[in-house]
Amino acid sequence: MQPAVIKNLLSTYFTDGKIEVNDLTGGGDHFQALVITPAFQGKTLVERHQMVYAALGDLLRQEIHALALQTYTPEQWEQRS
């Protein structure tokens, strides 16, 4: 699995978001994703992660072994930087 495939799937789901995906080990199954989108407004951390999991669907059952997530609204991201 290539990070670009994951990024494209997430970009389709979060059309107004900023998304970065990195392969953590070089093995194509452990990834880190940063997702910044207004869709997370008012959502808990668990709800945000569930939204990302829904976007990736079956990939999480086979191709993706581990996924570290960072999820922010644009306002939270600006305050963080």
DOVO-822739 format. One line per 10 residues: number of its first residue (from 0); their letters; for each residue x, y, z negated of N, C-alpha, C. Coordinates in Angstrom, 2 decimals, m for minus. Example, Ala and Ser with C-alpha at 12.3 -4.5 7.8 and 13.67 -1.06 7.14 Angstrom:
<atoms>
0) AS) 13.19:m5.69:m7.80:12.30:m4.50:m7.80:13.20:m3.30:m7.80  12.85:m2.25:m7.08:13.67:m1.06:m7.14:12.90:0.03:m7.87
</atoms>
This chain:
<atoms>
0) MQPAVIKNLL) 0.84:m1.18:0.00:0.00:0.00:0.00:0.89:1.24:0.00  0.55:2.15:0.86:1.28:3.42:0.97:0.54:4.53:0.22  1.26:5.43:m0.43:0.60:6.53:m1.13:m0.32:7.35:m0.22  0.04:7.48:1.05:m0.77:8.26:1.98:m2.16:7.66:2.16  m2.28:6.35:2.10:m3.59:5.70:2.22:m4.47:6.08:1.04  m3.90:6.04:m0.15:m4.65:6.41:m1.36:m5.03:7.88:m1.30  m4.09:8.72:m0.90:m4.36:10.16:m0.80:m5.49:10.42:0.19  m5.48:9.75:1.32:m6.54:9.95:2.32:m7.89:9.54:1.79  m7.96:8.41:1.08:m9.23:7.98:0.50:m9.74:8.99:m0.52  m8.87:9.44:m1.39:m9.27:10.42:m2.39:m9.66:11.75:m1.75
10) STYFTDGKIE) m8.97:12.13:m0.69:m9.29:13.38:0.02:m10.66:13.31:0.67  m11.05:12.13:1.09:m12.38:11.95:1.68:m13.46:12.10:0.62  m13.18:11.62:m0.57:m14.14:11.66:m1.67:m14.17:13.04:m2.33  m13.00:13.62:m2.54:m12.89:14.94:m3.16:m12.46:15.94:m2.09  m13.39:16.32:m1.24:m13.07:17.13:m0.06:m12.54:18.52:m0.40  m12.87:19.01:m1.57:m12.42:20.35:m1.96:m11.28:20.30:m2.97  m10.61:19.16:m3.05:m9.58:18.99:m4.06:m8.17:19.03:m3.53  m7.24:19.17:m4.47:m5.81:19.03:m4.17:m5.40:17.68:m4.74  m4.73:16.88:m3.93:m4.40:15.52:m4.32:m2.95:15.22:m3.99  m2.26:14.64:m4.95:m0.90:14.16:m4.74:m0.83:12.73:m5.26
20) VNDLTGGGDH) m0.19:11.85:m4.50:m0.04:10.46:m4.91:1.41:10.05:m4.73  1.97:9.41:m5.76:3.36:8.95:m5.72:3.42:7.47:m6.06  4.30:6.77:m5.38:4.59:5.37:m5.69:5.63:5.38:m6.81  5.26:4.87:m7.97:6.14:4.96:m9.14:7.31:3.99:m9.10  7.15:2.85:m8.44:8.19:1.81:m8.49:8.80:1.49:m7.13  8.20:1.97:m6.06:8.66:1.64:m4.72:8.13:0.31:m4.22  7.32:m0.35:m5.03:6.77:m1.65:m4.65:5.41:m1.61:m4.00  4.82:m0.43:m3.93:3.53:m0.29:m3.26:2.34:m0.78:m4.06  2.49:m0.86:m5.40:1.34:m1.29:m6.20:1.20:m0.53:m7.52  2.16:0.32:m7.86:2.10:1.15:m9.06:2.17:2.62:m8.63
30) FQALVITPAF) 1.09:3.36:m8.92:0.98:4.73:m8.42:0.64:5.71:m9.51  0.95:6.97:m9.22:0.53:8.09:m10.03:m0.23:9.04:m9.12  m1.40:9.49:m9.57:m2.20:10.40:m8.76:m2.55:11.64:m9.57  m2.39:12.79:m8.93:m2.83:14.07:m9.47:m4.02:14.50:m8.64  m5.16:14.73:m9.29:m6.37:15.16:m8.59:m6.88:16.42:m9.26  m6.96:17.49:m8.48:m7.46:18.78:m8.96:m8.68:19.12:m8.11  m9.84:19.19:m8.75:m11.06:19.45:m8.00:m12.13:20.09:m8.88  m12.95:20.97:m8.31:m14.07:21.53:m9.06:m15.11:20.46:m9.44  m15.08:19.33:m8.79:m16.03:18.25:m9.09:m15.87:17.74:m10.52  m14.73:18.01:m11.15:m14.49:17.56:m12.52:m15.07:18.51:m13.57
40) QGKTLVERHQ) m15.59:19.64:m13.13:m16.15:20.62:m14.07:m17.22:19.97:m14.94  m17.08:20.09:m16.25:m18.07:19.56:m17.18:m17.98:18.07:m17.42  m17.02:17.40:m16.81:m16.86:15.94:m16.95:m15.82:15.63:m18.03  m16.06:14.53:m18.74:m15.07:14.06:m19.71:m13.92:13.40:m18.95  m12.85:13.14:m19.65:m11.71:12.46:m19.04:m12.12:11.09:m18.50  m12.91:10.37:m19.26:m13.38:9.05:m18.81:m14.22:9.17:m17.54  m15.11:10.15:m17.51:m15.95:10.35:m16.33:m15.11:10.72:m15.11  m14.09:11.51:m15.31:m13.21:11.89:m14.20:m12.49:10.66:m13.65  m11.97:9.84:m14.55:m11.28:8.63:m14.11:m12.24:7.69:m13.40  m13.46:7.59:m13.89:m14.45:6.75:m13.23:m14.74:7.25:m11.81
50) MVYAALGDLL) m14.74:8.55:m11.63:m14.97:9.12:m10.30:m13.83:8.72:m9.35  m12.60:8.78:m9.84:m11.46:8.38:m9.02:m11.53:6.89:m8.71  m11.84:6.08:m9.72:m11.96:4.63:m9.51:m13.03:4.32:m8.46  m14.15:5.04:m8.53:m15.23:4.82:m7.55:m14.75:5.14:m6.14  m13.95:6.18:m6.01:m13.44:6.56:m4.69:m12.51:5.48:m4.12  m11.77:4.81:m4.98:m10.80:3.81:m4.52:m11.41:2.42:m4.38  m12.51:2.19:m5.05:m13.26:0.94:m4.89:m12.42:m0.32:m5.05  m12.51:m1.21:m4.08:m11.87:m2.53:m4.14:m10.35:m2.49:m4.14  m9.77:m1.37:m3.76:m8.30:m1.29:m3.79:m7.76:m1.52:m5.19  m8.55:m1.15:m6.21:m8.10:m1.31:m7.59:m8.14:m2.77:m8.03
60) RQEIHALALQ) m8.83:m3.60:m7.28:m8.92:m5.02:m7.65:m7.81:m5.85:m7.03  m7.21:m5.35:m5.97:m6.21:m6.16:m5.28:m4.91:m5.40:m5.03  m4.95:m4.37:m4.21:m3.74:m3.71:m3.76:m3.06:m2.84:m4.81  m3.86:m2.19:m5.65:m3.30:m1.28:m6.66:m3.28:m2.00:m8.00  m2.09:m2.23:m8.51:m1.95:m2.92:m9.80:m2.06:m1.94:m10.96  m1.48:m0.75:m10.80:m1.51:0.25:m11.86:m1.68:1.64:m11.25  m2.46:2.47:m11.94:m2.72:3.83:m11.46:m2.74:4.79:m12.64  m1.74:5.65:m12.72:m1.69:6.69:m13.75:m2.36:7.94:m13.17  m3.33:8.47:m13.90:m4.11:9.59:m13.39:m3.88:10.86:m14.20  m3.84:11.97:m13.47:m3.90:13.31:m14.05:m5.05:13.98:m13.33
70) TYTPEQWEQR) m6.07:14.40:m14.09:m7.27:14.98:m13.49:m7.55:16.34:m14.12  m7.72:17.34:m13.26:m7.93:18.71:m13.71:m8.96:19.42:m12.84  m9.64:20.38:m13.44:m10.38:21.35:m12.64:m9.35:22.38:m12.16  m9.66:23.17:m11.14:m8.71:24.20:m10.71:m8.36:25.18:m11.84  m9.34:25.51:m12.67:m9.09:26.44:m13.77:m8.12:25.83:m14.79  m8.33:24.57:m15.10:m7.43:23.90:m16.05:m6.01:23.82:m15.48  m5.90:23.57:m14.20:m4.59:23.48:m13.57:m3.86:24.83:m13.62  m4.60:25.91:m13.35:m4.01:27.25:m13.39:m3.53:27.60:m14.80  m4.31:27.24:m15.79:m3.94:27.53:m17.18:m2.75:26.71:m17.62  m2.59:25.53:m17.04:m1.49:24.63:m17.38:m0.17:25.12:m16.84
80) S) m0.20:25.69:m15.63:1.02:26.09:m14.94:1.65:27.32:m15.53
</atoms>
